Amino acid sequence: MTTEPMIRSTSFGVNVHVVLSGDVTFVVDTGLTSRQGDVSTFFARVDPDFVVLTHHHPDHVGNARALWETRGYRIVAPRGDAAYLTGERPRPVLPLPVIGKILGRAPLVPRAALDLVGDGDDVAGWTVIALPGHTPGQIGLLKDGVLIAGDAVGSRRGAATLPPKFLNEHQEDARRTVRKIANLEAREVHVGHGRVLRGDAVTTLADKLGV
């Protein structure tokens, strides 16, 4: 009999997922830097075994460095976004006056803090799934019909949505990734923004996009 993972989500500008899987607890994404105090309290209460980052955007990685420095958490991160996380490559500036630069800021994470993973790797019994488009290296995690999908799709009133074009670094890859998720036939899709989706909601979006 398959034991389903348990996921609890709390928003700190982005959904931060606590995953209870067997005897391992880990947290996916870390919220905005502006919520550092709340995030620190949250992590002290949960005390996960490690942290996973789905992609390099600041709302997802804003507290990663602080959590590594203050609590020593191992930071599992996508290999394809590593250069953005460490500062070896500058993050693309969002095409929004003033606020684009602000939203593009997040403390850089030292390479020594990162445990890099890619498509097909195993993370505590979860399979890493490459979900490129929103960022080049975005990853998700799949287990027992449950997918944690980062910002590959969003959720609005139970419907799956594609992030706005200006937020996707590679729009066509982002579109193709929606079909990739649909083909996984996941029962649940946990996203970075909005409520958990049914898998068929992603299939509906893929059909609508014609991918």
C-alpha positions, 0 to 999 in steps of 0.5 A, a space after each residue: 500500500 502506497 503511503 501518500 506524502 502530506 503537504 501543508 502550505 503557508 504563504 510568505 509572498 509565495 507558497 512555502 510547502 512543508 512536506 512530511 514524507 516517511 521519517 523525513 520533513 523538508 520545506 520547498 521554497 523560502 518566501 520573500 526576504 521582506 518576510 524574514 522574521 515570520 519565515 525564521 519563526 516558521 522554520 524554527 517551529 517546523 525544523 525541517 531536515 533540509 530545504 528545496 528551492 524550485 527556481 531562482 526567483 526572489 520570492 522563492 529563494 529570498 530567505 535561503 541564505 539566512 536559513 543556511 547561515 543561521 540554522 545550517 540547513 542544506 539547500 537543495 537547488 536546481 542545477 540549471 539555476 545555480 549561476 543565478 543563485 550564486 551571482 555568477 550570472 545576473 538575474 534578468 530584470 523584470 520589465 517593470 519600472 522601478 519595481 522590477 529591480 526591487 523584485 529582482 533582488 535576493 541575497 546571493 547563496 554561496 555555492 558551498 550551501 547548495 546541493 545541486 540536482 537535476 531531472 531524474 534525481 532522487 530527493 528523499 524518495 521524490 523524483 526531480 522533474 525538470 520544468 523549464 520555461 519560467 526559469 531555465 532550471 526550474 524543477 518540480 518534485 513528484 511522488 505517488 501522484 503528487 507534484 510540487 510544481 513551483 511556478 510552472 503553473 499557477 492557480 486561480 479559482 481551481 483553474 490552472 494558469 500560465 504565468 504572464 509572458 513577461 515573467 517567463 524567461 523562455 515562453 515556448 518552453 513554459 508552454 511545453 512544460 504545461 503539457 509535460 505536467 499534464 502527461 505526468 497525470 498527477 492527482 494533485 499539483 501544488 503550485 507557488 501561487 494559489 491553491 492546490 490544483 487537480 491534475 485534470 486542470 493542468 490538462 485543460 490548460 495544456 489543451 487550451 494552449 494547444 501544446 
